């Protein structure tokens, strides 16, 4: 019986020690300086924007890049596009010459990876999820690119946002079999 009582007391002391440790950890965390969560807008963060255009010069929406804690926030608000899924990528050169927008270069890829989030050797930094366009021709996309750098993207030759005719398969190098470039916009720092 004495052994049972000592065992119960030992368990009680152990639980008390764990409780004190939890209280101390919470107190210390409360005193630590707060850091913004990844994706939180940062004061004085830079912004770049692009007017999206078709090869015929018709406006097709806007893309915005914003510095956030831990990377960049990319948003696309597209209009007048064919319904369905469309590959969307950040490209390395800030130039959108019709009819094929080849002047925008390849996907932004500062780390030399392969294309696609499903590719074990990928993705490119500029690979985005597919843009879903509804029956009304409108589509929006918003994503945080963790670790991405504004200075690396908006460099001396600029950058562009490109939307493709077909869905990106998220795997095939170099462009996910996403078809021709149907919309392009030069990203300009604001």
C-alpha positions as CSV (number, residue, x, y, z in Angstrom):
1,X,0.0,0.0,0.0
2,X,2.9,2.4,0.8
3,X,4.4,1.6,-2.6
4,X,1.1,2.4,-4.3
5,X,0.9,5.8,-2.5
6,X,4.5,6.7,-3.4
7,X,3.9,5.7,-7.0
8,X,0.8,8.0,-7.1
9,X,2.7,10.8,-5.4
10,X,5.5,10.4,-8.0
11,X,3.0,10.7,-10.8
12,X,1.4,13.8,-9.2
13,X,4.9,15.5,-8.9
14,X,5.6,14.6,-12.5
15,X,2.4,16.1,-13.7
16,X,3.0,19.2,-11.6
17,X,6.5,19.5,-13.2
18,X,5.0,19.2,-16.7
19,X,2.4,21.8,-15.8
20,X,5.0,24.3,-14.6
21,X,7.1,23.7,-17.8
22,X,4.0,24.5,-20.0
23,X,3.2,27.7,-18.1
24,X,6.9,28.8,-18.4
25,X,7.0,28.1,-22.1
26,X,3.8,30.1,-22.7
27,X,5.1,33.0,-20.7
28,X,8.4,33.0,-22.5
29,X,6.6,32.8,-25.9
30,X,4.4,35.8,-24.9
31,X,7.6,37.9,-24.2
32,X,9.3,37.0,-27.4
33,X,9.2,39.6,-30.1
34,X,6.5,38.7,-32.7
35,X,7.5,38.0,-36.2
36,X,5.1,38.3,-39.1
37,X,3.6,35.1,-40.5
38,X,4.7,34.1,-44.0
39,X,2.6,36.0,-46.5
40,X,1.8,38.9,-44.2
41,X,2.2,42.2,-45.9
42,X,5.2,44.1,-44.7
43,X,5.5,47.8,-44.1
44,X,7.2,49.5,-47.0
45,X,7.0,46.3,-49.1
46,X,7.6,46.8,-52.8
47,X,4.9,46.2,-55.4
48,X,5.0,45.5,-59.1
49,X,2.0,45.4,-61.4
50,X,1.2,44.4,-65.0
51,X,-1.7,45.1,-67.3
52,X,-2.3,41.8,-69.1
53,X,-2.8,42.0,-72.8
54,X,-3.8,39.6,-75.6
55,X,-1.7,39.4,-78.8
56,X,-4.3,41.7,-80.5
57,X,-3.7,44.3,-77.8
58,X,-6.9,43.8,-75.9
59,X,-6.7,44.3,-72.1
60,X,-7.2,41.0,-70.3
61,X,-6.8,41.9,-66.6
62,X,-4.0,42.7,-64.1
63,X,-1.3,40.8,-62.2
64,X,0.4,42.1,-59.1
65,X,3.5,41.0,-57.2
66,X,3.8,42.2,-53.6
67,X,6.6,41.7,-51.0
68,X,5.3,39.9,-48.0
69,X,7.0,38.3,-45.0
70,X,9.0,35.3,-46.2
71,X,8.5,35.9,-50.0
72,X,6.2,37.3,-52.6
73,X,2.4,37.4,-53.0
74,X,1.2,36.9,-56.6
75,X,-2.3,37.8,-57.6
76,X,-4.0,37.6,-61.0
77,X,-7.3,39.0,-62.0
78,X,-8.0,38.0,-65.6
79,X,-10.9,38.7,-67.8
80,X,-12.0,37.9,-71.4
81,X,-10.3,34.5,-71.5
82,X,-11.6,31.1,-72.7
83,X,-13.2,29.1,-69.9
84,X,-11.2,26.3,-68.3
85,X,-7.8,25.9,-66.8
86,X,-4.8,27.9,-68.0
87,X,-1.1,27.6,-67.1
88,X,0.2,30.8,-65.5
89,X,3.9,31.6,-65.0
90,X,6.3,34.4,-64.1
91,X,8.7,34.8,-67.0
92,X,12.3,36.2,-66.9
93,X,12.1,39.1,-69.3
94,X,9.9,42.2,-69.0
95,X,8.9,42.3,-72.7
96,X,5.6,41.1,-74.3
97,X,5.9,41.4,-78.1
98,X,3.0,39.8,-80.0
99,X,2.0,37.6,-81.6
100,X,3.5,34.8,-79.5
101,X,5.1,36.7,-76.5
102,X,8.3,34.7,-76.9
103,X,10.1,37.9,-76.0
104,X,9.2,37.2,-72.3
105,X,11.7,34.4,-72.2
106,X,11.4,31.3,-70.1
107,X,10.0,30.8,-66.7
108,X,11.7,32.6,-63.8
109,X,14.0,30.0,-62.4
110,X,16.8,31.4,-60.3
111,X,17.6,28.1,-58.7
112,X,17.9,26.1,-61.9
113,X,15.1,23.6,-61.1
114,X,12.9,21.6,-63.5
115,X,9.3,22.6,-64.3
116,X,6.4,21.8,-62.1
117,X,5.3,21.4,-58.5
118,X,4.7,17.7,-59.2
119,X,8.2,17.2,-60.6
120,X,10.6,15.8,-58.1
121,X,13.3,18.1,-59.4
122,X,11.0,21.2,-59.5
123,X,9.5,23.6,-59.5
124,X,10.7,26.8,-61.1
125,X,10.2,29.8,-58.9
126,X,7.8,31.2,-61.5
127,X,5.6,28.1,-61.7
128,X,2.1,29.0,-60.4
129,X,-1.0,26.9,-60.0
130,X,-3.4,26.7,-62.9
131,X,-5.7,29.7,-63.4
132,X,-9.3,28.6,-63.4
133,X,-11.4,30.8,-65.8
134,X,-15.2,30.6,-65.5
135,X,-17.9,30.7,-68.2
136,X,-17.9,34.5,-67.8
137,X,-14.2,34.6,-68.9
138,X,-13.0,35.7,-65.5
139,X,-10.4,34.0,-63.3
140,X,-8.5,34.9,-60.2
141,X,-5.5,33.4,-58.6
142,X,-3.6,34.4,-55.4
143,X,-0.5,32.5,-54.1
144,X,2.4,33.2,-51.8
145,X,5.8,32.2,-53.2
146,X,7.9,31.4,-50.0
147,X,11.5,32.4,-50.3
148,X,11.0,34.4,-53.5
149,X,12.9,37.7,-53.8
150,X,11.5,40.9,-55.4
151,X,15.1,41.9,-56.5
152,X,15.6,38.5,-58.2
153,X,12.3,38.7,-60.1
154,X,12.3,42.4,-61.0
155,X,15.9,42.6,-62.1
156,X,17.6,44.7,-64.9
157,X,15.6,43.1,-67.7
158,X,12.4,43.0,-65.8
159,X,9.8,40.2,-65.7
160,X,6.5,39.3,-67.2
161,X,3.3,37.4,-66.3
162,X,2.2,35.0,-68.9
163,X,-1.0,33.0,-69.2
164,X,-1.1,30.0,-71.6
165,X,-3.9,28.5,-73.7
166,X,-3.9,25.1,-72.0
167,X,-3.6,23.7,-68.4
168,X,-0.2,23.2,-67.0
169,X,0.4,19.5,-66.2
170,X,2.6,20.7,-63.3
171,X,5.4,18.3,-64.3
172,X,6.7,18.4,-67.9
173,X,9.9,20.5,-68.4
174,X,10.2,23.2,-69.5
175,X,6.6,24.6,-69.5
176,X,4.1,21.9,-68.4
177,X,2.7,21.4,-71.9
178,X,0.6,24.5,-71.3
179,X,0.4,25.5,-74.9
180,X,0.8,28.9,-76.6
181,X,1.0,32.1,-74.7
182,X,-2.3,33.9,-75.0
183,X,-1.9,36.8,-72.5
184,X,1.2,38.7,-71.3
185,X,1.9,41.6,-69.1
186,X,5.2,43.4,-68.2
187,X,5.6,43.7,-64.5
188,X,6.6,47.3,-63.5
189,X,7.6,48.3,-60.0
190,X,5.1,50.9,-58.6
